[in-house]
Amino acid sequence: MSMITATAWVPRGFAAPFPTKYAFTDQEFERIQKLARLQLDDAREDLAEAQAGNNSEDGGSHSKAPSKLTLRMPKPTGHDVDDDLKEYDLEHYDDDAVEEEDEGDTMGMFGNVKSLAYHESNADDPYITLQENEEDDDEREELQILANDNLVLAARIEDEVAHLEVYVYEDEADNLYVHHDIMLPAIPLAVEWINLPVGKAEAAADERGNFVAIGTMDPDIELWDLDMIDCMYPNAILGQGSEDADAAKSETPKKKKKKKSRKANDNYHVDAVLSLAANRHHRNLLASSSADKTVKLWDLNTTKCAKSYSYHTDKVCSLAWHPKESTVLLSGSYDRTVVAADMRAPDAKAPRWGVESDVEQVRWDPHDPNIFYVSTENGVLHCHDARHAPKDPSQTKPLWTLQAHDESISSFDVNPIIAGFLVTGSTDRQVKLWNVQPTGPSMVVSRNLEVGKVFSTTFAPDQEVGFRLAVAGSKGSVQIWDTSTNPAVRRAFATRVAPVEGEVKERLIGVEEDESESDDGEDEEGDANGDAGHEGWESMEE
């Protein structure tokens, strides 16, 4: 089974033309060895506590379990043992490894790595006679990213293995392919691109980076350099897991590891990270929200939590920074409220709006900073004016509401280039495009893009590809839809679409995936497009 839970675009010109291949050094080996030892010690403590708990529950009637886990091959008997294999003494095959573990060598399985001979290049290796220049040139060309290429980031879970796929989208060539991927520790839930060199305290004001922040079912947030390929460990960790990373870099031995807390606090998340939002005005600030009901503000220069906020009484599932007021953060929660709070005044009473069911996502309108949108589990899209906050959230009156889908609106986006252009995606498998005018929204087109239940819909950030839309979902495929090639879109936004003579063929670009995934066994519905007028929405404006 494969699914994509989140996507994000990287604007043109930020990716390195030739990404760097990660070089595994002696220092890195030692750091990973220390980190593995710390994690193993933590696992042993957990195991010892669990065994102690089981013994106390059993009333001491059973003998105490051994303090270490050992792997043993089943002991063969009699004629089952081949005489030719006796000399290998397979019965005691693991004894040396166990003895090494007893001595505290937690990296015993890699004990021979240090003794291996290696060379700076294949030309220095006497056992390699083939020259690598041509191969290196070909490989370098394959890794090249052009200035007019976009990167598309897709968080994938496949057969219980989680990773982030980094796609290259070549618009002029109608090409989308996986450039490289990053292994993740748990199911990914949120992906946010960052244009700052992470962890560089003295970064110049105009210095650019190409990083990604990833939130997962684990409480830690990982930060990775997208211009580095085959990296084994994140560049930074936001959360309690950063203590292990710091210890692995330290020259001094670490004392007994503190037990990880599950109680909400001001320093790190203790539950799944559901949303991430990078501040484009103050580039060192990253906001995160969690199932632990808190919102946290991180300083990417120091990779420390600068402030923690508790505006909600349930899981906080979505965040969005105000496009103009750079310190105002919009947050949506399962407590069925939306808060627009100024991060500089955490103790001030923040305006709050109520909705009819659990919030799924929140977005500001980049073309009108007074307007924001909220999607809910009931398939309803709300439009609000931030200047008119109710005294009582239960008495909220939106500008309008739209019953956009029959099921949850799991994702929606507001086009940053074309005013009034909005997309919604739902677990009902439909992607719908909307034309939002002062009189209200009208549906432009509804389409089943064969991605299964839709989990992510994001517009491209660049002027040249403003009509491109990335869609992904439960079938594990990413589709890039050039919406400007759809006849209904061309009619609705005629003033923004370049005129083309003759018939326009609709463009939908994707990467072929296997067909093994079955999605609830329901039949996929066919395409349906056309203008639906104002059906399905209700004006609430007085």
C-alpha positions in Angstrom: 0.0 0.0 0.0 1.3 3.5 -0.9 -0.1 6.9 -0.2 1.1 10.5 -0.3 0.0 12.6 2.7 1.4 16.1 1.8 3.1 18.0 -1.0 5.0 21.3 -1.3 6.6 23.3 -4.2 10.1 24.8 -4.3 10.2 28.0 -6.3 12.4 28.2 -9.3 16.1 29.2 -8.8 16.5 28.0 -5.2 17.8 24.4 -5.9 21.5 24.0 -6.5 22.3 23.3 -10.2 24.3 20.3 -9.1 23.3 18.9 -5.7 26.1 17.5 -3.5 26.5 13.9 -2.8 26.9 13.1 0.9 30.4 12.0 1.9 30.6 9.5 4.8 33.6 10.6 6.9 35.2 9.1 10.0 33.7 11.9 12.1 30.2 11.1 10.8 30.8 7.4 11.5 31.7 8.2 15.1 28.7 10.5 15.5 26.3 7.9 14.2 27.9 5.3 16.5 27.4 7.5 19.5 23.8 8.2 18.5 23.1 4.5 18.0 24.6 3.8 21.4 22.3 6.4 23.1 19.2 5.0 21.4 20.1 1.5 22.3 20.7 2.4 25.9 17.3 4.1 25.9 15.7 1.0 24.4 17.3 -1.2 27.1 15.9 1.0 29.8 12.4 0.8 28.4 12.8 -3.0 28.1 14.0 -3.3 31.7 11.1 -1.2 33.0 8.6 -3.3 31.0 10.1 -6.5 32.3 10.0 -5.2 35.9 6.4 -4.2 35.4 5.5 -7.7 34.1 7.3 -9.4 37.0 5.4 -7.3 39.5 2.1 -8.1 37.8 2.9 -11.8 37.9 3.6 -11.6 41.6 7.2 -12.8 41.2 6.1 -16.3 40.2 8.3 -16.3 37.1 12.0 -16.1 36.9 13.4 -12.7 35.8 14.0 -12.3 32.1 17.6 -11.9 30.9 18.8 -8.3 30.8 20.0 -8.5 27.2 18.4 -9.8 24.0 20.4 -12.4 22.2 19.8 -14.1 18.9 20.3 -17.9 18.7 19.9 -20.4 15.9 17.8 -23.4 16.7 19.9 -26.3 17.9 20.0 -29.1 15.4 19.7 -32.7 16.6 21.1 -36.1 15.5 21.1 -36.8 11.8 19.8 -33.4 10.9 23.4 -32.1 11.1 25.3 -32.4 7.9 28.9 -33.7 8.7 30.3 -31.2 6.2 28.8 -28.3 8.3 30.1 -29.4 11.7 33.4 -27.6 11.2 31.6 -24.3 11.0 30.0 -24.8 14.5 26.8 -23.0 13.5 25.4 -23.7 17.0 27.7 -21.1 18.5 27.6 -18.8 15.4 26.5 -15.7 17.4 28.7 -16.2 20.5 31.4 -13.6 19.5 28.8 -11.0 18.6 27.1 -11.5 22.0 30.3 -11.2 23.9 31.1 -8.0 22.1 27.7 -6.7 23.1 28.2 -7.7 26.7 31.4 -5.5 26.6 29.3 -2.5 25.6 30.1 -2.3 21.9 26.7 -1.3 20.5 28.1 -1.1 17.0 29.5 -4.6 16.9 27.8 -5.4 13.6 29.9 -2.6 12.1 33.1 -3.5 13.9 35.0 -4.1 10.7 34.1 -0.9 9.0 37.1 0.9 10.4 39.5 -1.7 9.0 38.3 -1.4 5.5 40.6 0.2 3.0 39.0 3.0 1.0 40.3 5.5 -1.6 39.4 9.1 -2.3 38.6 8.1 -5.9 38.3 5.0 -8.0 41.5 6.0 -9.8 43.5 5.4 -6.6 42.0 1.9 -6.1 44.3 -0.8 -7.7 41.4 -3.2 -8.0 39.4 -0.9 -10.2 40.6 -0.6 -13.8 37.6 1.2 -15.4 37.9 4.9 -15.6 35.1 6.8 -14.1 35.3 10.2 -15.8 32.6 9.4 -18.4 30.4 7.8 -15.8 30.8 10.8 -13.4 29.9 13.2 -16.2 26.7 11.2 -17.0 25.7 10.9 -13.4 26.4 14.6 -12.9 24.2 15.5 -15.9 21.4 13.3 -14.5 21.4 15.1 -11.2 21.4 18.6 -12.8 18.5 20.9 -11.9 17.9 23.8 -14.3 17.0 27.3 -13.3 13.5 26.9 -14.9 12.8 23.6 -13.1 10.6 23.4 -10.0 11.0 20.9 -7.2 7.9 19.2 -5.9 8.2 17.5 -2.5 5.9 14.5 -1.7 5.7 12.8 1.7 5.1 9.1 1.0 4.3 6.1 3.2 4.7 2.8 1.3 4.5 -0.6 3.0 5.1 1.0 6.4 8.3 2.7 5.1 8.2 6.5 5.2 10.2 8.8 3.0 10.2 12.2 1.3 10.4 12.1 -2.5 12.0 15.1 -4.2 10.6 15.4 -7.8 11.9 17.6 -10.6 9.1 19.2 -12.7 10.2 20.3 -16.1 7.3 22.3 -17.4 8.4 22.9 -21.0 9.3 19.2 -21.4 6.1 17.9 -19.7 8.3 15.8 -17.5 8.0 14.8 -13.8 10.5 12.4 -12.2 12.0 11.5 -8.8 15.4 13.1 -8.3 16.2 11.7 -4.9 14.5 10.7 -1.7 14.9 11.1 2.1 14.2 8.3 4.6 11.9 9.4 7.5 11.4 7.9 11.0 7.6 7.8 11.0 4.5 8.5 8.9 4.9 12.1 7.5 2.0 14.5 8.1 3.4 18.0 7.1 6.0 19.3 4.7 7.2 22.9 4.6 9.9 24.4 2.4 12.4 26.7 4.0 14.6 29.3 2.2 17.1 29.9 5.0 20.4 28.1 5.7 19.2 26.3 8.8 21.4 26.5 12.0 23.6 29.2 10.6 23.4 32.0 13.2 25.4 34.5 11.2 23.5 34.0 7.9 23.4 37.2 5.8 20.0 38.8 5.3 20.0 37.9 1.6 21.6 34.5 2.0 19.3 31.7 0.6 18.9 28.1 1.5 17.0 25.1 0.2 15.8 23.1 3.2 12.6 21.2 4.1 11.0 20.8 7.5 9.0 17.6 8.0 6.5 16.8 10.7 5.6 13.2 11.4 3.7 11.0 13.8 6.8 11.5 16.0 6.9 14.7 18.1 10.3 15.8 16.6 10.6 18.0 13.5 13.4 17.1 11.1 15.2 19.6 8.9 16.9 18.4 5.7 19.1 20.1 3.1 17.5 19.5 -0.3 20.7 20.2 -2.1 22.4 17.2 -0.4 21.8 13.7 -1.7 22.2 10.4 0.2 22.5 12.1 3.5 22.1 9.7 6.4 20.9 12.1 9.1 18.9 15.4 9.2 20.8 18.6 9.4 18.9 19.6 12.5 16.1 18.3 14.8 13.5 20.5 16.5 12.4 18.8 19.7 13.6 16.6 22.4 15.4 14.3 19.9 17.9 17.2 19.4 19.4 16.3 22.8 20.5 13.0 21.3 22.0 14.7 18.3 23.8 17.2 20.4 25.2 14.4 22.6 26.4 12.5 19.5 28.4 15.6 18.5 29.9 16.1 22.0 33.4 15.0 22.9 32.3 14.2 26.5 30.4 11.1 27.4 26.7 11.6 28.1 25.3 10.8 31.5 22.2 8.8 32.0 19.6 9.7 29.4 16.5 11.5 30.6 13.2 9.8 30.1 11.2 11.4 27.3 8.2 13.3 28.7 4.7 12.9 27.3 3.4 16.0 29.1 2.9 19.2 27.1 5.5 21.8 27.9 7.1 25.0 26.5 10.2 23.4 25.0 9.1 20.7 22.5 6.1 18.8 21.2 5.2 15.5 22.9 2.8 14.2 20.2 2.4 14.1 16.4 3.2 17.3 14.4 0.2 18.1 12.3 1.2 21.3 10.6 4.2 23.5 9.8 4.3 27.2 8.6 7.5 29.1 7.6 7.4 32.8 8.1 8.4 34.4 4.7 9.1 37.8 6.3 11.1 36.6 9.3 12.8 33.7 7.7 14.3 32.3 10.9 10.8 31.6 12.3 9.0 28.3 11.8 5.6 27.7 13.5 4.4 24.1 14.3 1.2 22.7 15.6 0.6 19.3 17.2 -1.8 16.8 18.6 -0.6 17.9 22.0 -2.9 21.0 21.5 0.0 23.5 21.4 1.5 25.8 18.8 5.2 26.4 19.0 7.5 29.0 17.4 11.0 27.8 16.5 14.1 29.9 15.8 15.9 28.2 12.9 19.2 30.0 13.7 19.5 28.3 17.0 17.0 25.4 16.4 15.4 26.1 19.8 11.8 26.7 20.7 11.3 30.4 21.2 7.7 30.3 22.5 4.9 28.0 23.1 1.2 28.9 22.8 -2.0 27.1 24.1 -4.9 28.8 22.3 -6.9 25.5 21.7 -8.4 22.7 23.7 -7.9 20.0 21.1 -5.5 19.0 18.4 -4.2 21.9 16.3 -4.3 20.7 12.7 -3.5 23.7 10.5 -1.4 27.0 10.5 -1.0 30.0 8.2 1.0 33.2 8.6 -0.7 36.4 7.6 0.6 37.6 4.2 1.1 41.2 5.4 1.0 41.3 9.2 4.1 39.2 9.6 3.5 38.3 13.3 -0.1 37.2 13.0 -0.6 33.4 12.9 -3.9 31.7 12.0 -4.5 28.3 13.6 -7.4 25.8 13.2 -8.2 23.0 15.6 -10.4 20.0 16.2 -12.0 22.1 19.0 -14.0 23.7 16.0 -12.4 27.1 16.4 -10.0 29.3 14.4 -7.7 31.8 16.1 -5.8 34.7 14.6 -3.2 35.6 17.2 -0.3 38.0 17.3 2.7 36.0 18.3 4.2 39.1 20.0 1.4 39.2 22.5 0.9 35.7 23.7 -1.2 36.8 26.8 -3.6 39.0 24.8 -7.0 37.7 24.0 -6.9 36.6 20.4 -10.0 36.9 18.1 -11.7 33.5 17.6 -14.2 32.1 15.1 -16.3 29.0 15.3 -17.3 26.4 12.7 -19.8 23.6 12.5 -17.3 20.7 12.6 -13.6 19.8 13.0 -11.3 22.1 11.1 -9.2 20.6 8.4 -7.2 23.5 6.9 -6.9 27.3 7.1 -5.6 29.7 4.5 -5.3 33.5 4.1 -6.2 35.1 0.8 -2.9 36.5 -0.6 -4.8 39.0 -2.7 -7.0 40.4 0.2 -5.2 40.2 3.5 -8.5 40.7 5.4 -10.0 37.5 4.1 -9.3 33.9 5.3 -10.8 30.5 4.5 -11.5 27.5 6.6 -12.3 24.0 5.4 -14.0 21.4 7.6 -14.6 17.7 8.0 -18.2 18.1 6.8 -17.1 19.3 3.4 -17.9 23.0 4.0 -15.7 25.9 3.0 -16.0 29.1 5.1 -15.0 32.6 4.1 -14.3 35.1 6.9 -13.4 38.8 7.3 -10.6 39.0 9.9 -11.8 42.5 10.8 -15.2 41.2 12.1 -14.5 38.8 14.8 -17.5 37.7 17.0 -17.6 38.2 20.7 -18.9 34.6 21.0 -17.4 32.0 18.6 -20.7 30.2 18.6 -22.3 33.3 17.0 -19.8 33.4 14.1 -21.2 34.8 10.8 -19.0 34.1 7.8 -19.2 36.1 4.6 -20.3 32.9 2.9 -20.2 29.2 3.3 -19.9 26.6 0.5 -20.9 23.0 0.7 -18.1 22.1 -1.7 -17.9 18.3 -1.2 -19.9 15.5 0.2 -17.0 14.4 2.5 -14.1 16.1 4.3 -12.3 18.9 2.5 -8.9 17.4 3.4 -7.0 20.0 1.4 -7.5 23.4 -0.4 -5.3 26.2 -1.7 -5.6 29.8 -2.9 -3.7 30.6 -6.0 -0.9 33.0 -5.2 -0.8 34.4 -8.8 -4.4 34.5 -10.0 -6.8 36.3 -7.8 -10.1 34.5 -7.0 -8.7 31.1 -8.2 -9.2 28.4 -5.5 -9.0 24.6 -5.4 -10.5 22.1 -3.0 -9.7 18.4 -2.6 -11.7 15.8 -0.7 -11.8 12.3 0.5 -14.7 11.9 -2.0 -11.8 11.7 -4.6 -12.9 14.9 -6.4 -10.8 18.0 -7.1 -12.8 21.1 -7.7 -11.7 24.5 -9.0 -13.6 27.6 -8.0 -13.9 31.2 -9.2 -14.4 33.4 -6.1 -16.0 36.7 -6.8 -17.4 39.5 -4.6 -20.8 37.9 -5.0 -19.6 34.5 -3.9 -17.9 31.4 -5.3 -18.9 29.5 -8.5 -17.5 26.1 -9.5 -15.5 26.1 -12.6 -14.6 22.4 -13.0 -14.9 19.1 -11.0 -12.4 16.4 -11.8 -11.4 12.9 -10.6 -7.6 12.8 -11.2 -7.3 9.1 -10.2 -5.2 9.8 -7.1 -7.7 8.1 -4.8 -8.8 10.1 -1.8 -7.3 13.5 -2.2 -4.9 14.5 0.6 -3.0 17.4 -1.0 -3.7 20.2 -3.5 -1.1 22.9 -3.9 -0.6 25.6 -6.6 2.8 26.3 -8.0 4.4 29.5 -6.6 5.9 31.0 -9.7 4.4 33.5 -12.2 5.4 31.3 -15.2 3.6 28.3 -13.9 0.8 30.0 -11.9 -1.9 27.7 -13.3 0.0 24.4 -12.4 -1.6 22.4 -9.6 0.0 19.4 -7.7 -2.5 16.8 -6.5 -1.8 13.7 -4.5 -3.6 11.2 -2.4 -4.3 7.6 -1.2 -3.1 5.9 -4.4 0.5 7.1 -3.9 0.8 9.1 -7.2 1.5 12.8 -7.8 -0.3 14.5 -10.7 0.7 18.0 -12.0 -2.4 19.5 -13.7 -1.9 22.5 -16.0 -5.4 24.0 -15.3 -4.9 26.7 -18.0 -5.5 23.9 -20.6 -9.0 23.2 -19.3 -11.7 24.9 -21.4 -13.8 25.9 -18.4 -10.8 27.4 -16.6 -9.8 29.3 -19.8 -13.3 30.8 -20.0 -13.5 31.7 -16.3 -10.0 33.4 -16.2 -9.8 34.5 -19.8 -8.0 37.7 -18.9 -5.2 35.8 -17.2 -4.7 33.0 -19.7 -2.5 33.6 -22.7 -4.4 33.2 -25.9 -3.6 30.2 -28.0 -4.7 29.5 -31.6 -6.4 26.3 -32.4 -7.4 23.5 -30.1 -5.8 23.2 -26.6 -5.0 19.7 -25.4 -5.4 19.3 -21.6 -2.1 18.6 -19.8 -1.9 16.2 -16.9 1.6 15.0 -16.0 2.4 12.3 -13.5 4.7 9.4 -12.6 3.5 5.9 -13.2 2.8 3.9 -10.0 1.9 0.3 -9.4 -1.8 -0.7 -9.4 -1.6 -2.9 -6.3 -3.3 -0.4 -4.0 -6.9 -1.0 -3.4 -8.8 2.0 -2.1 -12.0 0.9 -0.2 -13.0 -1.2 -3.2 -15.2 1.6 -4.5 -15.4 2.5 -8.2 -13.8 5.6 -9.3 -16.2 8.1 -10.8 -15.6 9.6 -14.2 -14.8 13.2 -15.1 -17.3 15.9 -14.8 -16.6 19.5 -15.8 -18.5 22.6 -16.5 -19.9 25.7 -14.9 -22.0 24.9 -11.8 -23.0 28.6 -11.2 -23.6 29.4 -7.6 -25.2 26.1 -6.6 -24.1 24.7 -3.2 -23.2 28.0 -1.5 -25.1 30.1 0.8 -24.5 33.8 1.5 -24.4 34.7 5.2 -23.5 38.4 4.7 -25.9 40.8 6.3 
